[in-house]
């Protein structure tokens, strides 16, 4: 594909999706931000479902598989790990392949708690880890109107999309 400047553009889009079950007494961490709540995500790592979906979007954009291939939940190396470390490693993979992140867009599906007060801190933290301007990181939250496993407060789901560009 050629732009009107004559230079070839190499863009890649990746999509990620992740789900974690909620359980009483666990910490709830989304986008690297600890959110006060009575339930948290069941996981081998810290359970940051937002970062996990984002990692899958970034990996998918470059056809590098998924988060489970690179950071298996069968490995003690990743037990309880801060998911921001995983995101940083994935960003390193993106860079090693000669790409840069243009922007990311994430949608969190959670019935409870209300996430509006935490959206800006999540965007800021994700931007910090990915070395992006905050304006290039979108995080949105919605409920499922009490429908399905999210609506019954059994879990949280996240959709993520990432746009990458070949680094010149």
C-alpha positions in Angstrom: 0.0 0.0 0.0 1.4 3.4 -0.9 0.5 6.7 0.7 0.3 10.0 -1.2 3.9 10.7 0.0 5.1 7.6 -1.9 6.3 5.7 1.2 5.0 2.2 1.8 2.9 1.8 5.0 2.9 -1.4 7.0 0.0 -1.4 9.5 -1.1 -4.4 11.6 -4.3 -4.7 13.6 -4.7 -7.2 16.4 -7.7 -8.2 18.5 -7.6 -9.7 22.0 -10.3 -11.2 24.3 -10.0 -12.5 27.8 -12.2 -13.6 30.6 -11.5 -14.3 34.3 -13.8 -15.7 36.9 -14.5 -13.6 39.9 -14.1 -14.9 43.5 -14.5 -13.4 46.9 -11.5 -12.0 48.8 -9.2 -11.6 45.8 -7.7 -8.3 44.8 -9.2 -6.7 41.6 -6.6 -5.3 39.3 -7.5 -3.8 36.0 -5.1 -2.0 33.7 -2.5 -2.1 36.4 -4.8 -0.3 38.9 -6.0 -1.9 42.1 -9.8 -1.3 42.4 -11.6 -1.6 45.7 -14.1 -4.5 45.5 -15.1 -7.6 47.4 -14.2 -9.8 44.5 -11.1 -10.3 42.3 -10.1 -12.3 39.3 -9.1 -16.0 39.7 -5.8 -16.5 37.8 -2.3 -17.9 37.8 -0.9 -14.3 37.6 -2.3 -11.2 39.2 -5.5 -11.7 37.1 -5.4 -8.4 35.2 -7.8 -9.4 32.5 -7.5 -6.1 30.8 -3.8 -6.4 30.3 -4.1 -10.0 29.3 -6.6 -9.1 26.5 -4.3 -6.2 25.5 -1.2 -8.5 25.3 -3.2 -10.9 23.0 -4.2 -8.0 20.8 -0.5 -6.9 20.4 0.7 -10.4 19.9 -2.1 -11.1 17.4 -1.2 -8.1 15.3 2.1 -9.7 14.5 0.9 -13.3 14.4 3.0 -14.2 17.5 0.3 -16.4 19.1 -1.3 -15.6 22.4 -0.3 -14.8 26.0 -0.6 -18.4 27.0 2.1 -19.4 24.5 4.6 -16.9 25.8 3.7 -16.9 29.6 2.1 -20.3 30.3 0.0 -20.7 33.4 1.8 -24.0 34.0 5.1 -22.1 34.7 6.0 -21.1 38.3 7.9 -18.2 36.7 4.6 -16.4 36.1 2.8 -17.4 39.3 1.4 -14.2 40.9 3.3 -12.0 38.4 2.3 -8.4 37.9 0.7 -8.3 34.5 2.4 -5.0 33.7 5.6 -7.0 33.5 4.0 -9.3 30.9 2.8 -6.2 28.9 6.3 -4.7 29.0 7.7 -8.0 27.7 5.1 -8.0 24.9 5.9 -4.4 24.0 9.6 -5.5 23.7 8.5 -8.3 21.3 6.6 -5.7 19.2 9.7 -3.5 19.1 12.0 -6.4 18.2 9.8 -7.2 15.2 10.4 -3.6 14.1 6.9 -2.2 14.9 5.6 0.5 17.2 2.2 0.8 18.8 0.0 3.5 17.3 -3.0 3.1 19.6 -5.0 0.6 21.6 -8.7 0.5 22.5 -10.0 -1.7 25.3 -13.6 -2.4 26.5 -14.1 -3.9 29.9 -17.4 -5.8 30.5 -18.2 -5.8 34.3 -21.5 -5.6 36.1 -19.7 -4.4 39.3 -17.9 -2.4 40.5 -18.6 0.8 38.6 -15.3 1.5 36.8 -15.8 5.2 35.7 -13.6 6.6 38.5 -10.7 4.3 37.5 -10.7 4.8 33.7 -8.2 7.7 33.7 -5.8 6.0 36.1 -6.0 2.8 34.0 -5.3 4.7 30.8 -2.4 6.5 32.4 -0.8 3.3 33.8 -1.2 1.5 30.5 0.3 4.5 28.6 3.2 4.5 31.0 4.0 0.8 30.5 3.7 1.0 26.7 5.5 4.4 26.5 2.5 6.0 24.7 0.7 9.3 25.1 -2.4 8.8 27.2 -4.4 10.1 24.2 -3.4 6.9 22.3 -4.8 4.6 25.0 -8.6 4.1 25.2 -10.3 2.2 28.0 -14.1 2.0 28.2 -16.3 0.1 30.6 -19.8 -1.3 30.2 -22.2 -3.7 31.9 -24.1 -6.5 30.2 -27.4 -5.3 31.7 -27.3 -8.2 34.2 -27.2 -10.7 31.3 -24.8 -13.7 31.2 -21.9 -14.5 33.4 -20.8 -10.9 33.5 -24.3 -9.8 34.5 -24.4 -12.4 37.3 -21.1 -11.0 38.6 -19.4 -14.4 37.9 -16.6 -12.9 35.8 -15.1 -10.0 33.9 -14.4 -9.9 30.1 -12.3 -7.6 28.1 -12.0 -6.9 24.3 -8.9 -5.1 23.1 -7.7 -3.9 19.7 -4.2 -2.7 18.9 -2.9 -0.8 15.8 0.8 -1.3 15.0 2.9 0.5 12.4 6.2 -0.6 10.9 8.9 1.5 12.6 10.9 3.5 10.0 
